[in-house]
Amino acid sequence: MCIVDLHRISITLDAMSLEIRNYFQKLLRKSPEMPLLDRLEDLIESDPEVSKKIESDSSSELALVSNILGLKDLTAADIMIPRADIVAAKFDTSLDGFIDLFASNHFSQIPIYNNTLDDVIGIVRVRDFLPYIKNRDSFDIRTLLKEVIYVVPSIKLLELLVEIRESANHLALVVDEFGGVDGLITLQDVVSEIVGEIQQNNEIFPQMATRPDGSFIMDAKMLVSECEEILGVDLLKPFRRDGNSDDPDIETVGGLVMLMAERMPTRGEIFSHLAGVEFEIMDADPRRVKRVHVRKKIENIPAKSQN
């Protein structure tokens, strides 16, 4: 477990608001022999005023303290970007290829590998490519490579936060016991757990778009529970075993379509759900579904009788 003491707190009492200063003064008086994180957790749970403040204002300083406590039991595996979603580039990618990759994905840094993603040789930052836009002949990717941070899936987020902060890359690769890359995690991912998810502009990065005919184009990462709420149907009911109320082990629309297909679906395929919903694969690759067109089936309407 990460050991945190009072000397490693990066802000001082003088810089805090009166409310948070009073809070930490209570903390200093409370069971000095206990670890700091345990004292924090115990104080929040035992002080009704603190709990009420956190519930009423999720952006308050006390709420941020509470969110930090929530990191205590979280690991890199809990919030990492899975291997299938990692955007990376091969060592011999051209300058134009790198520019296109950064422009289409809006990332500030990406891993660079030799032959496979398990052979990452460094990290590159988008800002380091700018000098070569007008000086293409001098471009050499080897001069831009930054050191890679490797962490295990079980590392606690508080430990990871310290390790990433000390790196200029603010990015780490999560590897398994054999050295294979399992996922990727950034400083922003960890900070978002503290201050809340940074909301993207839904018009630029829509998770779901409604079409004029009432159907939906959904990102395959959209939660099934959200899709059910929009459609007003129980999409997991057909997959529950008789007498068992537990849902199958899936969370996303992409996972639901894979469950229906019992394999990896391909672009253009249409799957009919017993709840009267059709799922058409709009975009997919051999490893995952990316976008799905979701529409309710039109019921057969009896023809009008002729007089």
C-alpha positions as CSV (number, residue, x, y, z in Angstrom):
1,M,0.0,0.0,0.0
2,C,1.2,3.5,-0.7
3,I,2.5,5.2,2.4
4,V,1.5,8.9,2.5
5,D,2.7,11.2,5.3
6,L,2.0,14.8,6.2
7,H,5.3,16.0,4.7
8,R,4.3,14.8,1.2
9,I,1.1,16.9,1.0
10,S,1.8,19.3,-1.9
11,I,-0.3,22.2,-0.6
12,T,0.1,24.1,2.7
13,L,-2.5,25.0,5.3
14,D,-2.0,28.7,4.7
15,A,-3.1,28.3,1.0
16,M,-6.3,26.5,1.9
17,S,-9.7,27.9,2.6
18,L,-10.8,28.4,6.2
19,E,-13.1,25.3,5.9
20,I,-10.4,23.0,4.6
21,R,-7.9,24.3,7.2
22,N,-10.3,23.6,10.0
23,Y,-10.8,20.1,8.5
24,F,-7.0,19.3,8.5
25,Q,-6.6,20.7,12.0
26,K,-9.1,18.1,13.1
27,L,-7.2,15.6,11.2
28,L,-3.9,16.4,12.9
29,R,-5.4,16.0,16.3
30,K,-7.0,12.6,15.5
31,S,-5.0,9.5,16.4
32,P,-1.5,10.5,15.3
33,E,-0.4,6.9,15.3
34,M,-2.8,6.0,12.5
35,P,-1.7,6.3,8.8
36,L,-2.8,9.6,7.3
37,L,-5.2,7.9,4.8
38,D,-6.9,6.0,7.5
39,R,-7.3,9.2,9.6
40,L,-8.8,10.9,6.6
41,E,-11.3,8.2,6.0
42,D,-12.3,7.8,9.6
43,L,-12.8,11.6,10.0
44,I,-15.1,11.8,6.9
45,E,-17.2,8.8,8.0
46,S,-17.6,10.0,11.6
47,D,-18.3,13.7,10.9
48,P,-21.9,14.2,9.7
49,E,-21.2,17.8,8.7
50,V,-18.4,16.7,6.4
51,S,-20.4,14.0,4.8
52,K,-23.3,16.4,4.2
53,K,-21.0,18.9,2.6
54,I,-19.6,16.3,0.3
55,E,-23.0,15.1,-0.8
56,S,-24.3,18.6,-1.5
57,D,-21.3,19.9,-3.4
58,S,-19.3,17.5,-5.5
59,S,-16.8,20.2,-6.5
60,S,-15.9,21.3,-2.9
61,E,-12.4,20.9,-1.5
62,L,-13.8,18.3,0.9
63,A,-15.3,16.3,-2.0
64,L,-11.9,16.3,-3.7
65,V,-10.3,15.0,-0.5
66,S,-13.0,12.3,-0.4
67,N,-12.3,11.4,-4.0
68,I,-8.6,11.0,-3.3
69,L,-9.5,8.5,-0.6
70,G,-11.4,6.6,-3.2
71,L,-8.1,6.1,-5.0
72,K,-6.8,4.1,-2.1
73,D,-8.1,0.8,-3.3
74,L,-8.1,1.4,-7.0
75,T,-5.4,0.1,-9.3
76,A,-4.1,0.8,-12.8
77,A,-6.1,-2.1,-14.1
78,D,-9.3,-0.4,-12.9
79,I,-9.0,2.6,-15.1
80,M,-6.4,1.8,-17.8
81,I,-7.2,2.1,-21.5
82,P,-7.3,-1.5,-22.7
83,R,-4.8,-2.8,-25.3
84,A,-7.3,-2.9,-28.1
85,D,-8.0,0.8,-27.7
86,I,-4.4,2.0,-27.6
87,V,-3.3,4.3,-30.4
88,A,0.3,3.7,-31.3
89,A,2.6,4.1,-34.3
90,K,5.3,1.9,-35.9
91,F,8.9,3.1,-35.8
92,D,9.1,3.6,-39.5
93,T,6.0,5.7,-39.9
94,S,6.5,8.8,-42.1
95,L,6.2,12.3,-40.8
96,D,2.9,12.8,-42.7
97,G,1.7,9.5,-41.1
98,F,2.4,10.8,-37.6
99,I,0.7,14.1,-38.4
100,D,-2.4,12.4,-39.7
101,L,-2.4,10.1,-36.6
102,F,-2.2,12.9,-34.1
103,A,-4.8,15.0,-36.1
104,S,-7.4,12.2,-36.2
105,N,-7.0,11.1,-32.6
106,H,-6.5,14.3,-30.7
107,F,-3.8,12.8,-28.4
108,S,-0.8,14.7,-27.2
109,Q,1.5,11.7,-27.0
110,I,1.6,8.1,-28.3
111,P,3.8,5.0,-27.9
112,I,6.2,4.0,-30.7
113,Y,6.9,0.3,-31.3
114,N,9.2,-1.8,-33.5
115,N,7.2,-4.8,-34.7
116,T,4.3,-5.2,-32.2
117,L,2.8,-3.3,-29.4
118,D,4.8,-5.6,-27.0
119,D,8.0,-4.0,-28.3
120,V,7.5,-0.3,-27.5
121,I,10.7,1.6,-27.8
122,G,9.6,5.1,-26.6
123,I,6.9,7.8,-26.4
124,V,6.6,10.7,-28.7
125,R,4.8,14.0,-28.1
126,V,2.9,15.9,-30.8
127,R,4.6,19.3,-29.9
128,D,8.0,17.8,-30.8
129,F,6.9,17.3,-34.4
130,L,6.1,21.0,-35.0
131,P,9.7,22.1,-35.9
132,Y,9.8,19.5,-38.7
133,I,6.7,20.8,-40.5
134,K,8.9,23.2,-42.5
135,N,12.1,21.2,-42.2
136,R,11.1,17.8,-43.3
137,D,14.5,16.6,-44.5
138,S,15.9,16.7,-40.9
139,F,13.1,14.6,-39.4
140,D,14.4,11.6,-37.4
141,I,12.0,9.9,-35.0
142,R,14.9,8.6,-32.9
143,T,15.6,12.1,-31.7
144,L,12.0,12.5,-30.4
145,L,11.7,9.3,-28.4
146,K,11.1,9.7,-24.6
147,E,11.6,7.0,-22.0
148,V,8.7,4.6,-21.3
149,I,7.3,4.0,-17.9
150,Y,6.1,0.5,-17.3
151,V,3.8,-0.4,-14.4
152,V,2.1,-3.6,-13.3
153,P,-1.8,-3.8,-13.3
154,S,-1.9,-4.1,-9.5
155,I,-0.1,-0.8,-8.8
156,K,-2.2,1.5,-6.6
157,L,-3.3,4.8,-8.2
158,L,-1.8,6.9,-5.5
159,E,1.6,5.3,-6.1
160,L,1.1,5.6,-9.9
161,L,0.2,9.3,-9.5
162,V,3.5,10.0,-7.9
163,E,5.4,8.0,-10.5
164,I,3.7,9.6,-13.5
165,R,4.1,13.1,-12.1
166,E,7.8,12.7,-11.9
167,S,8.0,11.8,-15.6
168,A,7.9,14.3,-18.5
169,N,5.6,12.0,-20.5
170,H,2.7,11.7,-18.0
171,L,2.0,8.3,-19.6
172,A,2.6,4.7,-18.5
173,L,2.2,1.4,-20.1
174,V,0.6,-1.4,-18.0
175,V,2.3,-4.8,-18.6
176,D,1.5,-8.3,-17.5
177,E,3.9,-10.8,-15.9
178,F,5.3,-11.8,-19.3
179,G,6.1,-8.2,-20.4
180,G,3.1,-8.0,-22.8
181,V,1.2,-4.7,-22.9
182,D,-2.2,-4.9,-21.3
183,G,-3.1,-1.2,-21.3
184,L,-2.2,2.4,-21.1
185,I,-2.8,5.0,-18.5
186,T,-2.2,8.8,-18.4
187,L,-1.9,11.4,-15.7
188,Q,-5.3,12.8,-16.9
189,D,-6.9,9.4,-16.3
190,V,-5.8,9.5,-12.6
191,V,-6.6,13.1,-12.1
192,S,-10.1,12.6,-13.6
193,E,-10.8,10.1,-10.8
194,I,-10.2,12.9,-8.3
195,V,-11.8,15.9,-10.0
196,G,-14.4,14.1,-12.1
197,E,-14.4,13.1,-15.7
198,I,-13.5,15.9,-18.1
199,Q,-16.5,16.3,-20.3
200,Q,-15.8,16.5,-24.1
201,N,-17.9,18.5,-26.5
202,N,-20.7,16.1,-27.4
203,E,-21.1,17.7,-30.8
204,I,-17.4,16.9,-31.6
205,F,-17.2,13.6,-29.9
206,P,-20.8,12.2,-29.8
207,Q,-21.3,8.9,-28.0
208,M,-24.7,8.8,-29.6
209,A,-26.4,10.6,-32.4
210,T,-30.1,10.6,-33.1
211,R,-31.2,10.2,-36.8
212,P,-34.2,11.9,-38.3
213,D,-36.0,8.5,-38.6
214,G,-35.8,8.1,-34.8
215,S,-32.9,5.5,-34.9
216,F,-29.6,6.0,-33.2
217,I,-25.9,5.8,-34.2
218,M,-24.1,4.6,-31.0
219,D,-20.5,4.3,-30.0
220,A,-20.0,0.6,-29.2
221,K,-18.6,1.6,-25.8
222,M,-21.9,3.1,-24.8
223,L,-23.3,1.3,-21.7
224,V,-26.0,-1.2,-22.2
225,S,-27.9,0.3,-19.3
226,E,-27.9,3.7,-21.0
227,C,-29.1,2.1,-24.3
228,E,-31.9,0.3,-22.4
229,E,-33.0,3.6,-20.8
230,I,-33.2,5.3,-24.2
231,L,-35.0,2.4,-25.9
232,G,-37.2,1.6,-23.0
233,V,-36.5,-2.2,-23.3
234,D,-34.7,-4.9,-21.3
235,L,-31.8,-5.9,-23.6
236,L,-30.2,-8.4,-21.2
237,K,-33.4,-10.4,-20.4
238,P,-33.0,-13.0,-23.1
239,F,-29.5,-13.9,-21.9
240,R,-30.4,-14.5,-18.3
241,R,-30.6,-18.2,-17.3
242,D,-33.9,-19.5,-16.1
243,G,-34.3,-18.6,-12.4
244,N,-31.2,-16.5,-12.4
245,S,-31.6,-12.7,-12.2
246,D,-27.9,-12.0,-12.7
247,D,-27.0,-10.1,-15.9
248,P,-24.4,-11.6,-18.3
249,D,-20.9,-10.3,-17.8
250,I,-21.1,-7.5,-20.4
251,E,-21.4,-3.7,-20.0
252,T,-21.3,-2.1,-23.5
253,V,-23.4,-2.1,-26.7
254,G,-20.4,-3.7,-28.5
255,G,-20.3,-6.5,-26.0
256,L,-24.1,-7.1,-26.4
257,V,-23.8,-7.4,-30.1
258,M,-20.9,-9.9,-29.7
259,L,-23.0,-11.9,-27.3
260,M,-25.9,-11.9,-29.8
261,A,-23.6,-13.0,-32.7
262,E,-21.6,-15.4,-30.5
263,R,-18.5,-14.3,-32.5
264,M,-16.8,-11.1,-33.6
265,P,-19.4,-9.3,-35.9
266,T,-18.3,-7.7,-39.2
267,R,-19.3,-4.4,-40.8
268,G,-22.8,-4.5,-42.4
269,E,-24.2,-7.3,-40.4
270,I,-27.6,-6.9,-38.8
271,F,-28.7,-8.7,-35.7
272,S,-32.3,-8.8,-34.5
273,H,-33.0,-8.7,-30.7
274,L,-36.1,-10.4,-29.2
275,A,-37.0,-7.0,-27.7
276,G,-37.8,-5.7,-31.2
277,V,-34.6,-3.9,-31.8
278,E,-32.1,-4.2,-34.7
279,F,-28.4,-3.7,-34.4
280,E,-26.5,-3.0,-37.6
281,I,-22.7,-2.9,-37.4
282,M,-21.5,0.4,-38.9
283,D,-17.8,0.1,-38.1
284,A,-15.7,-2.8,-36.8
285,D,-12.3,-4.4,-37.1
286,P,-11.2,-7.9,-36.4
287,R,-10.8,-7.2,-32.7
288,R,-13.8,-5.0,-31.7
289,V,-17.0,-3.3,-32.7
290,K,-16.7,0.5,-33.0
291,R,-20.1,1.9,-34.1
292,V,-23.6,0.5,-34.2
293,H,-26.9,1.6,-35.9
294,V,-29.7,0.8,-33.4
295,R,-33.3,1.0,-34.4
296,K,-36.6,-0.4,-33.3
297,K,-38.4,-2.7,-35.7
298,I,-41.5,-1.2,-37.4
299,E,-44.5,-3.3,-36.4
300,N,-46.7,-4.6,-39.3
301,I,-49.6,-2.2,-39.7
302,P,-52.8,-3.7,-41.1
303,A,-53.8,-2.2,-44.4
304,K,-56.8,0.1,-44.5
305,S,-60.0,-1.6,-45.7
306,Q,-61.3,-0.5,-49.1
307,N,-64.8,0.8,-49.3
